[in-house]
Amino acid sequence: MTDTFWGVMSAVADREPNRMVVVDDYGRSLTTAEFRDAAESVAAGLVELGIEPGSVVSWQLPTTLEAAVMLAACARLGAVQNPIIPMLRNAEVGHIAGQINTDLIVIPKQWRGFDHAAMAAELGLRSWSSDYETPVTANTPLRLPMGDVSKLPPPPTTNNACRWIYFSSGTTAAPKGVRHTDISAIASAASLSERLGFGPSDVYPIAWPFTHIGGIAMLVTSLNTGVRLVLFDVFDPATTADRMAAHRPTMLGSAVPFFRAFLDAEHRHDGTLLPDVRGCVGGGAPIPGEVNQELIDTFGVAGVVGAYGLTEFPNCTCEWFDGPDVGRDVGPAGPGVEARVIDHELQLRGTQCFLGYVDESLNAAAFTDDGWFRTGDLAEIGDDNRIRIVGRLKDVVIRNAENISATEVEEAVLFHDAVADVAVIGLPDPKTGERVCAAIVLAPGASVDVPQLAEHCISLGLAKYKCPEQIVFIDAIERNPMGKIQKDKVRDAVQLVLTND
């Protein structure tokens, strides 16, 4: 990988200017040439706002054309861009912006009932915002700053400097800033481009946050292979699959809630809604066996193709649709990736490995002495080099493919007057993969229910999607001599209560 992201994108626009690259749920679309031109206009708009190469631009936009164009615009300018998941709120955004010294944040004024502009003002952030509440049509122009492209500086020519900062979804209580270069960002698409067989006739709908590192990975995959991306800013299990069907998708992904919605919609339409589907791609939490089999039976696919990666090391493995035992594991390491297991932990090195954390004090623990990245996940590698993830060292709950720090939730719950002690675990859920369960020891004479606990956690700045969905009352939280919660014993206690209920 010797080019910049902008170089890759410009070359595709020159070679295939009329090829459709990205569409959204509102009937708007961009060819590669239109995409390039829009990105340059937005880059110029950022210049007029005082942004220059090397400036830090955070952006928190829903999954629409604006998100894809904003990503490309920052790359054109050579800014250091920081995509932020739209669900994050004051506590997380304040932590992120403070750690990286954000020069400008681009946001909706309001979106889905939340006032992003007020949040930015409260945090003291310089912002640019636009109206995302007015209904969008096929003719709605991009809700982004625009400017005179003649005032743009030359495109960046270096590809090994930090140009992307993504924050992990919470393997610790505070999100960790992950620094990527153009080289590692481009390499994040290598496994997907090589193994999923995407081509110009493919259509892949995306209803997850484009601000995940998966956004850049799928955009580069589209540029590499010709697959058309269709962006959905809201996922409604009752309606989204029907709207996706209008685009004739050939691939579906990527987590249990999405697959469940696709299956339910297909059954409602007697098996005629999504006739072009040829593959399903999974990520995040494992796909339950019964869901995998139902996808096989309903769509005639080989099963859910496994892929694995982290914000620090995205898309490091992927299966083939015609590979052996699809869905059994996450496939072998991808192009340019080496994998090994040391003391049961999966360790990686390769082109898409990140530069390091924003907080440099975290780097020593993240890498081995010989330079391998420590994933924190337990794994096995077979004689055929296929990787099977068997557990994780990191204390997270994976809900709707989002990593939720159990520690962060525990800290919020403990501030409730009714709670004497708490441990947060993930329980299997057929709709979300895992649900957040708070195992609570009540204070004497106290009581609390899920809505009350959610209201309390949100009042402390916890994002809504992280709040406990289930409470199980237990007698005690067992800890080791160092005071660390023994989650295996908590799980046993929770299962005992649930079994006896």
N, C-alpha and C positions, 0 to 999 in steps of 0.2 A: 504494500500500500504506500505509494510514493506521492500521491496527489492530495490536495485539500478537498474538503467536502464541496466547496464552491466549484472547484475545478471539475469534479465528477459531475455535478449537476449541470454546469455550463456545457460540458462536452455532450451530454445526453440531449440537452435542448438544441444544440447545433445540429446534432445527427438526426434527431427525430422530433422536430419542433411541434408537430401536430398530434403526437401521442398523448392521450389523456393519462394524467398521472394521479390526480386526486380529485375526489368529488365529496360533497357533504350531504347531509340529510335534508338540506333546504333547496336542492336542485341546482346548487352552484358547482362549477367545475373549472379546472385549470388544465390546459395542456402543458407540456414541459416548457415551451417557450413563454406561455402566459405566466407560468409559475415563476420562472426566472425574472421576468419583467416586473411582476408584482413584488418579488423579494427585493429587487433593486430600489423600487419606489419606497418601500417601507424602510429599507436601510437608509435612504436619503432622508426620510422623515425623522429617523433617529438622530442623524447628523444635525438636523435643524433643532433638535432638542438638546444638543450639546454632547451627544454621545460620539465617541471616536474609537478607533481601534484600541483594544485593551480595556475599554470601559466595561464595568460589570452591569449587565442588564438582566434583571429577574423578570420573568413573565409567568402569569398564572391565568391561563386561558383554557376554556373548554375545548373539547375535541371537535373542531370545525376547521374550515379552510384557514382561518386566522392563525391557528396554532402552527400548522405546517409552514405557512408563509413567514410567520415570525421567526421560526427556527432558521429558515433559510436566510432571512434578512440579517440576522445577527451574524451568521456565518459569512455572508458577503462583506459585511463591514469589518469583520475581524474582532468583534466584541467578545468578551467572555460571557457566555449566556448561561442562565440558571433557570431552567424550566421548573415550575412548582406545581404540584398536583392541586387542582382546584378545590378539593375538599379540605385542604389544610387551612387553619384559621390563625388568629392572632398569635397564639403562643408559638406555634411552629414557624410561621412566616417571620415573626420577629427574631426568633433564634437564627433562622437561615440568613436573613438580610444583615443581621448584626455580625454574623461570623464572616461573611464575604464582602462586607462594605458595599452593598448594592448602590449603584449610582442612579438607577431608574428602575421602577417596576411598572410593567404594562399589564393592565387588569381590566375586567369589566367594571362598569360603575356598580352594577348589581347583577347577580346571576343566581337563579334558583333560590331567591329569597334572602340571599346574604349580601350585605353591603361591603363589597371589596374596597370601594373608594374610602369609606369611613374607616375601615381597618388600616389602610395605608396612612391615612391622616393621623390616626391614633398612634401608629408606630413611628410617625415622623419620617416617613419615606417619601421621596420625590416620586410622583407617579404620573402616568398618562392613562386615562381611562376612556371607555366608550360605552354607548348604550347597547347592552346585550339583552334587554328585556323586551324591546319592540319586536314584534314578529318579523322573521326573516323570510325573504322570498328569493327566487332565482336571480332577481335583479339587484339584490342588496349588495352594495359595494363592501369591500373589506373594511372591517371596523378596527383599523390600525392607522398609525400616523403615516402620512405620505409626504414625499418631498421631491425636489428637483434632482434627478439622477446625475445631472452634469456636475453636481457638487460633491459627488462621492469620491473618496480616495481610491487608489488602486486596490484590487482584491488582495487578500492576504496570500503570501507565497510560502510561508512556513507551515508545516503540518505537525510539528512535534511540541508546540507550546500548548499550555492549558487553554482550551477554548470552550469547554463545557463543564459545568458543575451541576451534578445531580445529587440530591440528598436521598440517602437510603430511607426506606419506608419505616424504619424503626426496629433494628436489631438491638438497639440500646435505647434507653429512655429518651435521649436527645438524638435527633436525626444526624447522621454523619455526612459531611460534604465530600463527594467523590469527584475527583478531578480527572477529566478525560481530554485527550488530544483529538485532532482530526483523524489521526492514524487509528487510534483505538475506537473512535466512534464509527468510522467506516468499516473496520474489521468486525464490529458487532453484527453486521449483516452477512458475514461470510458463510456461516453454517446454514442460515435460512435460504440464502441464494443458491447454494450448492445442492441442498438435499430435499427441499420441498417441491422442486420441479415447477416453480412458478414460471409463467410465460405471459405474453401479451393478451391471451384469451382469458386469463384468470382475474377474478374479482374477489377482494378480501375486505369485508366490512370490519371496522374497528369501533368498538363502543367502550373501550377502556381509555384512561387518560393518556392523551398523546404526549403529555409532559413526562411520562415514564421514559426511561432510557430505551424502552421498546419503540418509542415513537421515531427516534432517529434510525434505529435498526430497521424498522419497516419501511421508512422513507428511502433509505439506501437500497434496500431489497427491491423496492419498486423501480428505482432508477436502474438497478442492475438487470432486472429480469423482465420488466414491462407489466407486472401485475398492477391492476388499478386498485387504489385504496379508496374506501368509502368511509367517511368519518361521521360518527354519531355522538352528539354531545350529551345525550341523555339515554340511559338504558332503562326501558320500561319492559319488564317481562311479558306484559300483556299485549304490547303493540310493536315493539322494536323489530322482532323477527319478521313481522308482516311488512314493515317498511323496508327492511333489508332485502326482502324477496323481490322488490321492484327493480333491484340492481342485478339480479341473477347471480348471486354469489357462488363461487366455486370452492371456496375454502371457508371454514368456520372455526372460530376460536373464542376464548382460550382458557376459560375456567368453568367450574361447575355451574354457576348461576346462568351463564350464557348458554351452555349446552342444554340445560334443563328447559330454558325458554324456547330454544330452537326445536327441541323434541315436542314440547307441548303444542307449539304452533303447527308443526307438521301433522300432528295427530288431529288437531282441530280441522285441518284442511284435507283430511283423508289421504295424506301422503303426496299431495300435489304442489305444496307451496314452494319447496326448494329443490327443484328437479336437477339442478346442475352441480350440486355439491359432490366433490370428488375426494375431499379430505378434511380432517379435523386436526387441529394443532392445539396441544395443551401446554399450559405453563402455570406456575404458582403451585397450589396444593395438588396432590395426586388426584386423579379422576377415579371415583369409586367404580368398582368392577361392574356393578349393575348399570351405571350410566354409560360406561364404555360399550357394554354389550348392546344396550338399547340404541346407541348411535350406529353400531354395526348393522343391526337388524333394520333400522329405519331408513338409513341413507345409503346402505351398501358400501360403506367405507371399510378400510382394513382395521380401523380402531383409531383411537386418539394418539397421534404421533407425539412422542415425548420430546420436550426441549428443556434445557436447564441453563440457568445463568443467574448472575447477581448484578446489582448496580455496578459493583467494582469490576466485574468480569462478565459482561453480558453475552448471552447466547453462545456459551462455550461448548454445548453439545446439541445435537439434534438427530432424530431418526430420519429414515427414508420411508415414504409411504409403502414401498414394496419391500421393506426390510423384514428380517426375521422377527417374529413375535412382537409385532407392533404393540406398544403400550406396556410391555413388560418392564422397560427401564427407560432411560433418557438418551440411549444411543451412545456411540463412541464420541470422543473428543472431536471437535470440528477442525476445519482447516487452520493450520498455524497454532493449534492449541496442544499443549502437553498436559497430561493428567497423571497423578500418582496418589496412592493412599498411604499415609504414614500415621501409625497409631490410630487407625480406623478413620482418620479425617481426610477428606478429599482436598488435595492441593493442586494448584494450576499455575501454568505460566504460558504466555502467548501474546499475540499482537494486540488483542483487545483489552489487555490488563490495564487498569487505571494507573495514573501517575502517582497517586497517593492521596491521602485525605487532606482536606483543608486544615484540620487540626493535626499538625504533623506529629504530635505526641502519640497519635494512634498508629502510626506506620510501623513501629517496631514490632508490635504484637500481630500485625496483619501479614507480615512476611517472615519466611524462614530465613535462616542465616545464608542459605544458598539461593535466595531470591524467588522462592515460590510463594504464591498467594495462598493464605490459609482460609478456606471457605467457611470453616466452622460447621460444615455438614459432614455427617457420617456416611460413608459410601463403600461400595465394593466394585472392583473392576474385574470382569471376567476374562477368561483366556482369549475371548474374541474382542477384547478391549472395550466392550460395552459397559457403561457406567450405571450402577443402580444406587440411588440415594435411599438409605435405610433409616435415616433419622437426622436430627440436627442438635448441635451443641447450643445454638442460639435460642434464647427463650422468647419465641415469637408465636403469635397466632396468625395463621394465614387465612384471612377472610376475604372472599371475592378477589383473590389474587393479590391482596394488599397485606404487607407485613405490618403487624401491630405489636408494639413492644408491650409485653406483659408487665414489665417493670413500670412503664409510664402509666398504665391503667391502674395498677396497684397503688401508686402514689396518689392518684386522684381519689380513688375509692376510700383510702384510709382517712381522708379528711372529713368524711361523713360522720356525723355524731353517732349514728347507729352502729358503726363498724368498729369492733375492737381489733380485728385482724383480718387479713385478706390474702388470698393467693389467686392469681388469674391464670387460667389454662385455656387451651383450645379443645373443644369437643367436636367430633365429626358431625357435619351437617350436610344433608343431601342437596341443599340449595346453594350454600355458600362455601362449601369445602370444609370450613371450620367456623364455629361461632365462639364469641368471647364469653367465657363463663367465669363469674366471680364466685369463688368459694369463700364464704364470709363467716367469721365468728362474730356474732352479734354482741353489742354491749348489753349489760344487764337491763332487762325490761324494755329493750328497744325493738324496733321493727323497720324494715325498708323493703320496697319492691323495685322492680326494674325501671318503671317510669321515673320514680323519685330519684333513683341512683343516676339515671341518665341525665336528668335535669341538673343534678349536683355536679356531675363531671363536666358537662358543657359549661356550667357557670365558672368553672376553674380554667376554661380555655381548651379542654380536650375536644378534639374533633368528634363529631357525632358518630362517625363510622367506627370509632374505637371504643365506644361505650359498651359495657356489658349487656348482652342480650339475654342472659340467663343467670340466675342466682341460685346457688345451692348452699344451704346453711349447714355447717359442720361444727364439731365441738372444739377443734384446735387445729392450728397450722403447725405442722412438724418442721423443725429446723435442725440443721447440723450444728456441731459445736461452734462453728464460726458465724452462726446466725443466718445462714442462707436457707431459703425455703427448699424443702425436699419435695419437688414437684411430683415425683413418682408416688410418694405417699399421699399427697393431696389428691392425685388422680384416683388412687385406690379408695380414699374416703368419699370422694364425690360419687364414684361408681356404686359404692355401697348404699349411699343415700338414694340414688336414682333407682337402684334395683329394688329397694325396699318400699319405694313410693307406690 
